[in-house]
């Protein structure tokens, strides 16, 4: 499953024992895989500041989730030619998102815990805002490139009357640099091919005999060349029209044709490089975030493997992904987990009081069908944290005057939900 529950309980002896019971029960019942979620010793500040930060972090959580959704959608759009590989490219520092969430470790170098907590949160907020700005800029650039390419592709996909001819004609099809002769292009309906071959030389005086050649076809007709003297162009066009032959206005300009071909090739290459290239890499040191390493501290399963790469290791590999996809893998996801740590810290201090002493645990339910049972287990084990609320959760028939809450949304412990399925 791509769903996670992030909870915390007081760190006293009674609750540490409760956490062990939780791990034993969930493990034996195959309800969830649990790991410790390490949170640094932040500076508490005043109670008023924590209340304000609680509201700020709640808004930041909503903003971060919205940003990740946009980022994931950008990956889908960029990988339009390889949609089957979207999930494997929704990565963070080279690991899948599940591993990144379960192996997360706070970056003390980037976010010093000695700073006031409000400063740490402000840094996270500014980085998320910068990521949003970068995402808008990069997706706008990609969409412009895509639109320009689509416009060129439309020109090459129309019929013989409208499509570009740069990929059809060649220099050898024309008489060039002649003072007296010129080669015209004529569109002839398919049923009229025989008529054209019999009559084109007589449509006007001074038509070069045997000068016609079929150089392209579509469903309706063919594109023929014909060479004649310049001074009879108008007369030839008139007679051709009377016979339902259409002279396509076209002047062979080798430089212009070369420019158009190169532009098409460049746009195709640029678009492809947005998601796959072997030569385009991010410059070292250009990352908004410094190196992040993720590692795991499992509860009850020490054999579960750890995985992870730093940003710089990903960047230095130098191949596999293009600029937009590569940026998407390095930037947004590594801003999702960090703000969870201060969020859990703030809510835990507000719930459990001072001195700061709590333990945070990340649970990954094994099955969607087991979440109800997992919730029952947690509420039962930690009911002592809020006897009144827990009693009502466990016995919905009990009515307590003055207490109103939704048993599906209330927990006797600090609880946060992380849902990676929003990226599916």
C-alpha positions as CSV (number, residue, x, y, z in Angstrom):
1,X,0.0,0.0,0.0
2,X,1.0,3.6,-0.6
3,X,-0.7,4.8,2.6
4,X,1.2,5.7,5.8
5,X,0.1,6.6,9.3
6,X,2.5,8.9,11.3
7,X,1.7,8.8,15.0
8,X,3.4,9.8,18.3
9,X,3.0,8.8,21.9
10,X,4.6,10.1,25.1
11,X,8.1,8.7,25.7
12,X,7.6,7.6,29.3
13,X,8.0,4.0,30.4
14,X,4.3,3.2,30.2
15,X,3.9,4.5,26.6
16,X,7.2,3.0,25.4
17,X,5.8,-0.3,26.6
18,X,2.5,0.5,24.7
19,X,4.5,1.1,21.5
20,X,6.2,-2.2,21.9
21,X,2.8,-3.9,22.4
22,X,1.6,-2.1,19.3
23,X,4.5,-3.3,17.3
24,X,4.0,-6.9,18.5
25,X,0.3,-7.0,17.8
26,X,0.6,-5.3,14.4
27,X,3.5,-7.6,13.4
28,X,1.8,-10.8,14.5
29,X,-1.5,-9.8,12.9
30,X,0.3,-8.7,9.7
31,X,-1.5,-5.3,10.0
32,X,1.4,-2.9,9.3
33,X,5.1,-2.4,8.9
34,X,6.4,0.0,11.5
35,X,9.5,2.2,11.6
36,X,10.7,4.9,14.0
37,X,10.4,8.4,12.6
38,X,13.3,10.3,14.0
39,X,12.6,13.9,15.0
40,X,15.4,16.3,16.2
41,X,15.3,18.2,19.4
42,X,13.8,21.4,18.2
43,X,13.7,24.6,20.2
44,X,10.3,24.7,21.8
45,X,9.8,28.5,22.1
46,X,6.6,29.8,23.6
47,X,3.3,28.0,23.8
48,X,1.7,30.8,21.7
49,X,4.3,30.3,19.0
50,X,3.6,26.6,18.9
51,X,-0.1,27.3,18.5
52,X,0.6,29.6,15.6
53,X,3.0,27.1,14.1
54,X,0.3,24.4,14.3
55,X,-1.9,26.5,12.1
56,X,1.0,27.4,9.7
57,X,2.1,23.8,9.4
58,X,-1.5,22.6,8.6
59,X,-1.6,25.1,5.7
60,X,1.9,24.1,4.6
61,X,0.8,20.4,4.6
62,X,-2.1,21.2,2.2
63,X,0.1,23.3,0.0
64,X,2.8,20.6,-0.2
65,X,0.2,17.9,-1.1
66,X,-1.2,20.2,-3.8
67,X,2.3,20.9,-5.2
68,X,3.2,17.2,-5.3
69,X,0.0,16.4,-7.2
70,X,1.0,19.1,-9.8
71,X,4.5,17.8,-10.0
72,X,3.3,14.2,-10.5
73,X,0.9,15.4,-13.3
74,X,3.9,17.1,-14.9
75,X,5.8,13.8,-14.9
76,X,2.8,12.2,-16.6
77,X,2.6,14.9,-19.3
78,X,6.4,14.8,-20.0
79,X,6.4,11.0,-20.3
80,X,3.5,10.9,-22.7
81,X,5.5,8.6,-25.0
82,X,6.3,6.2,-22.1
83,X,3.3,6.3,-19.9
84,X,3.9,2.7,-18.8
85,X,7.1,3.9,-17.0
86,X,5.5,6.8,-15.1
87,X,5.4,5.0,-11.7
88,X,9.0,3.9,-11.9
89,X,10.0,7.5,-12.6
90,X,8.1,9.0,-9.6
91,X,11.2,8.9,-7.5
92,X,13.0,10.9,-4.9
93,X,16.8,10.8,-4.8
94,X,16.8,7.6,-6.9
95,X,14.5,5.6,-4.7
96,X,10.8,4.9,-4.9
97,X,8.5,7.1,-2.9
98,X,7.6,4.4,-0.4
99,X,11.3,3.8,0.4
100,X,11.9,7.5,0.6
101,X,9.2,8.0,3.2
102,X,10.1,5.0,5.3
103,X,13.9,5.7,5.1
104,X,13.7,9.4,5.9
105,X,16.3,11.1,8.1
106,X,16.3,14.8,9.1
107,X,19.1,16.9,7.4
108,X,20.8,18.7,10.3
109,X,23.1,20.6,7.9
110,X,20.2,22.0,5.9
111,X,17.8,22.6,8.8
112,X,19.8,23.2,12.0
113,X,17.7,22.2,15.0
114,X,19.3,24.9,17.1
115,X,17.5,27.5,15.0
116,X,14.1,28.7,16.4
117,X,11.5,26.3,15.1
118,X,9.6,29.2,13.4
119,X,12.8,29.8,11.4
120,X,12.9,26.1,10.3
121,X,9.3,26.2,9.2
122,X,9.8,29.5,7.4
123,X,12.7,27.9,5.5
124,X,10.6,25.0,4.5
125,X,7.7,27.3,3.4
126,X,10.1,29.4,1.3
127,X,11.6,26.3,-0.4
128,X,8.1,24.9,-1.2
129,X,7.2,28.3,-2.7
130,X,10.4,28.3,-4.7
131,X,9.7,24.8,-6.0
132,X,6.2,26.0,-7.0
133,X,7.7,28.9,-8.9
134,X,10.3,26.6,-10.6
135,X,7.6,24.1,-11.5
136,X,5.5,26.8,-13.1
137,X,8.5,28.0,-15.1
138,X,9.6,24.6,-16.2
139,X,6.2,23.4,-17.2
140,X,5.5,26.6,-19.0
141,X,8.7,26.2,-21.0
142,X,7.8,22.6,-21.7
143,X,4.3,23.5,-22.8
144,X,5.6,26.2,-25.1
145,X,8.0,23.7,-26.7
146,X,5.2,21.2,-27.0
147,X,2.9,23.7,-28.7
148,X,5.6,24.8,-31.1
149,X,6.3,21.2,-32.0
150,X,2.6,20.4,-32.4
151,X,2.2,23.4,-34.8
152,X,5.1,22.1,-36.9
153,X,3.7,18.6,-36.8
154,X,0.3,19.8,-38.0
155,X,2.0,21.5,-40.9
156,X,3.6,18.2,-41.8
157,X,0.4,16.1,-41.4
158,X,-2.1,18.1,-43.6
159,X,-3.0,17.3,-47.1
160,X,-1.0,18.3,-50.2
161,X,-2.8,21.6,-50.4
162,X,-1.8,22.8,-46.9
163,X,1.1,20.7,-45.5
164,X,4.7,21.8,-45.5
165,X,6.7,20.5,-48.4
166,X,10.2,20.7,-46.8
167,X,10.2,17.0,-46.0
168,X,8.9,16.0,-49.4
169,X,10.8,17.9,-52.1
170,X,14.5,17.9,-52.9
171,X,16.8,20.1,-54.9
172,X,16.8,17.6,-57.7
173,X,13.1,18.1,-58.3
174,X,13.6,21.6,-59.6
175,X,15.2,23.6,-62.3
176,X,17.0,26.3,-60.3
177,X,18.8,29.5,-61.1
178,X,17.5,29.6,-64.7
179,X,16.6,32.9,-66.3
180,X,14.0,31.4,-68.6
181,X,12.8,28.1,-67.0
182,X,10.9,27.4,-63.8
183,X,9.5,24.2,-62.2
184,X,6.0,24.3,-60.7
185,X,4.3,21.9,-58.4
186,X,0.8,20.7,-59.4
187,X,-1.7,18.7,-57.3
188,X,-3.6,16.3,-59.5
189,X,-6.6,14.2,-58.2
190,X,-5.9,10.5,-58.3
191,X,-8.7,9.8,-60.9
192,X,-7.1,12.4,-63.2
193,X,-3.5,11.0,-63.3
194,X,-4.0,9.6,-66.8
195,X,-5.5,12.9,-68.0
196,X,-2.6,14.8,-66.6
197,X,0.0,12.7,-68.3
198,X,-1.8,13.2,-71.6
199,X,-2.5,16.9,-71.4
200,X,0.1,18.7,-69.3
201,X,2.4,19.4,-72.2
202,X,-0.4,21.0,-74.2
203,X,-2.0,23.1,-71.4
204,X,0.2,26.0,-72.6
205,X,2.9,26.8,-75.0
206,X,6.5,26.3,-74.0
207,X,6.0,23.4,-71.5
208,X,9.1,21.2,-71.4
209,X,8.2,17.8,-72.8
210,X,8.5,14.8,-70.4
211,X,9.2,17.2,-67.5
212,X,6.6,15.9,-65.1
213,X,7.3,13.6,-62.1
214,X,5.2,12.3,-59.3
215,X,7.0,13.1,-56.0
216,X,4.3,12.6,-53.3
217,X,0.8,11.3,-52.8
218,X,-1.9,11.4,-50.2
219,X,-5.4,9.9,-50.1
220,X,-6.9,12.4,-52.6
221,X,-4.2,13.0,-55.1
222,X,-0.6,13.4,-56.1
223,X,2.0,16.1,-56.3
224,X,3.6,16.4,-59.7
225,X,6.4,18.6,-61.0
226,X,6.3,20.3,-64.4
227,X,8.9,22.6,-66.0
228,X,8.0,25.5,-68.4
229,X,9.1,28.9,-69.5
230,X,8.5,31.6,-67.0
231,X,6.6,33.8,-69.4
232,X,3.7,31.3,-69.7
233,X,3.2,30.7,-66.0
234,X,-0.1,32.7,-65.8
235,X,-1.5,31.0,-68.9
236,X,-0.5,27.5,-67.6
237,X,-2.1,28.2,-64.2
238,X,-5.4,29.2,-65.8
239,X,-5.5,26.2,-68.1
240,X,-4.6,23.9,-65.2
241,X,-7.4,25.2,-63.1
242,X,-9.9,24.7,-65.9
243,X,-8.8,21.0,-65.9
244,X,-9.1,20.8,-62.1
245,X,-5.4,20.7,-61.6
246,X,-4.1,22.9,-58.8
247,X,-0.8,24.7,-59.0
248,X,0.7,24.8,-55.5
249,X,2.4,28.1,-54.8
250,X,5.9,27.1,-53.7
251,X,9.4,28.5,-54.2
252,X,12.3,26.2,-53.5
253,X,14.6,28.0,-51.0
254,X,17.3,25.6,-49.8
255,X,18.2,27.7,-46.8
256,X,14.6,28.1,-45.6
257,X,13.9,24.3,-46.1
258,X,17.1,23.5,-44.2
259,X,16.0,25.9,-41.4
260,X,12.6,24.3,-41.1
261,X,14.0,20.8,-41.0
262,X,16.5,21.8,-38.4
263,X,13.8,23.4,-36.3
264,X,11.6,20.3,-36.4
265,X,14.6,18.1,-35.4
266,X,15.5,20.5,-32.6
267,X,12.0,20.6,-31.1
268,X,11.7,16.8,-31.3
269,X,15.1,16.4,-29.6
270,X,14.3,19.1,-26.9
271,X,10.9,17.5,-26.1
272,X,12.5,14.0,-25.8
273,X,15.3,15.3,-23.6
274,X,12.7,16.6,-21.1
275,X,12.3,13.0,-20.0
276,X,15.2,11.0,-21.3
277,X,18.7,11.8,-22.4
278,X,22.2,10.6,-21.9
279,X,23.9,13.9,-22.0
280,X,21.8,16.6,-20.2
281,X,22.4,16.8,-16.5
282,X,21.8,19.2,-13.7
283,X,24.9,21.2,-12.8
284,X,26.5,20.1,-9.5
285,X,25.7,22.4,-6.7
286,X,22.6,23.8,-8.5
287,X,20.2,22.0,-6.2
288,X,17.9,24.0,-4.1
289,X,18.4,21.4,-1.4
290,X,21.7,20.2,-0.1
291,X,22.5,16.5,0.1
292,X,19.7,14.4,1.7
293,X,20.3,10.8,2.8
294,X,17.5,8.6,3.7
295,X,17.9,5.6,6.0
296,X,15.6,3.3,8.0
297,X,15.3,2.4,11.7
298,X,12.9,-0.5,11.6
299,X,10.7,-1.7,14.5
300,X,10.6,-5.4,14.7
301,X,12.1,-6.1,11.3
302,X,15.9,-5.2,11.3
303,X,16.4,-7.2,8.1
304,X,14.4,-4.8,6.0
305,X,16.9,-3.3,3.6
306,X,17.7,0.4,3.6
307,X,18.1,2.4,0.4
308,X,19.0,5.9,-0.7
309,X,21.2,8.3,-2.6
310,X,22.1,11.9,-2.0
311,X,20.9,14.6,-4.4
312,X,24.4,15.0,-5.6
313,X,24.9,11.3,-6.3
314,X,21.8,11.4,-8.4
315,X,23.0,14.4,-10.3
316,X,26.5,13.1,-10.9
317,X,25.3,9.9,-12.5
318,X,24.6,12.1,-15.6
319,X,22.3,9.9,-17.5
320,X,18.8,8.5,-17.7
321,X,16.5,11.4,-17.2
322,X,16.0,14.8,-18.9
323,X,15.9,18.2,-17.3
324,X,12.2,18.4,-16.3
325,X,11.9,14.8,-15.1
326,X,15.3,14.9,-13.4
327,X,14.3,18.1,-11.6
328,X,11.0,16.6,-10.6
329,X,12.7,13.6,-9.0
330,X,15.2,15.7,-7.0
331,X,13.2,18.7,-5.9
332,X,9.5,18.4,-4.8
333,X,9.4,15.1,-2.9
334,X,12.3,15.9,-0.7
335,X,10.3,18.9,0.6
336,X,7.4,16.7,1.6
337,X,8.8,14.7,4.5
338,X,10.8,17.5,6.2
339,X,7.8,19.5,7.2
340,X,6.2,16.4,8.8
341,X,8.9,16.4,11.5
342,X,8.2,19.8,12.9
343,X,4.4,19.2,12.4
344,X,4.6,16.0,14.6
345,X,6.8,17.8,17.1
346,X,4.5,20.8,17.5
347,X,1.3,18.7,17.8
348,X,3.0,16.3,20.2
349,X,4.2,19.1,22.5
350,X,0.8,20.7,22.4
351,X,-0.9,17.4,23.2
352,X,1.5,15.9,25.7
353,X,3.1,19.0,27.3
354,X,6.6,19.7,28.5
355,X,9.3,18.6,28.9
356,X,9.5,17.3,25.4
357,X,9.3,13.5,25.5
358,X,7.6,11.5,22.8
359,X,8.2,8.8,20.3
360,X,7.1,9.1,16.7
361,X,6.4,6.0,14.6
362,X,5.6,5.6,10.9
363,X,3.1,2.8,10.1
364,X,2.5,1.4,6.6
365,X,-0.7,-0.7,6.6
366,X,-0.3,-3.9,4.7
367,X,-3.7,-4.0,3.2
368,X,-6.6,-1.5,2.7
369,X,-8.9,-4.0,4.3
370,X,-6.7,-4.0,7.5
371,X,-6.9,-0.3,8.2
372,X,-10.1,-0.6,10.3
373,X,-8.6,-3.3,12.4
374,X,-5.3,-1.4,12.7
375,X,-7.2,1.7,14.0
376,X,-9.0,-0.5,16.6
377,X,-5.7,-1.9,17.8
378,X,-4.1,1.6,18.1
379,X,-7.1,3.1,19.8
380,X,-7.2,0.2,22.3
381,X,-3.5,0.3,23.1
382,X,-3.4,4.1,23.5
383,X,-6.9,4.6,25.0
384,X,-5.2,5.7,28.3
385,X,-4.0,8.9,26.6
386,X,-7.6,10.1,26.4
387,X,-9.9,7.8,28.3
388,X,-13.1,9.7,27.5
389,X,-12.5,10.0,23.8
390,X,-11.2,6.4,23.5
391,X,-14.2,5.0,25.3
392,X,-16.5,6.7,22.8
393,X,-14.4,5.4,19.9
394,X,-14.5,1.9,21.2
395,X,-18.2,2.0,22.1
396,X,-20.1,4.2,19.7
397,X,-23.3,3.7,21.7
398,X,-21.9,5.8,24.6
399,X,-23.0,9.4,24.5
400,X,-21.0,11.9,26.5
401,X,-22.7,15.3,27.0
402,X,-20.7,18.2,25.8
403,X,-18.2,16.1,23.7
404,X,-18.7,16.1,19.9
405,X,-16.3,14.5,17.5
406,X,-16.2,12.2,14.5
407,X,-14.8,8.8,15.7
408,X,-13.4,8.4,12.2
409,X,-11.3,11.5,12.6
410,X,-10.4,11.6,16.2
411,X,-7.5,9.7,17.8
412,X,-6.2,9.6,21.4
413,X,-2.7,10.0,20.1
414,X,-1.1,12.4,17.6
415,X,-1.9,11.2,14.1
416,X,-1.1,12.3,10.6
417,X,-1.9,10.6,7.3
418,X,0.4,10.4,4.3
419,X,-1.2,9.1,1.1
420,X,1.1,8.5,-1.9
421,X,-1.9,7.1,-3.8
422,X,-2.6,10.7,-4.8
423,X,0.3,10.2,-7.2
424,X,-1.2,7.1,-8.9
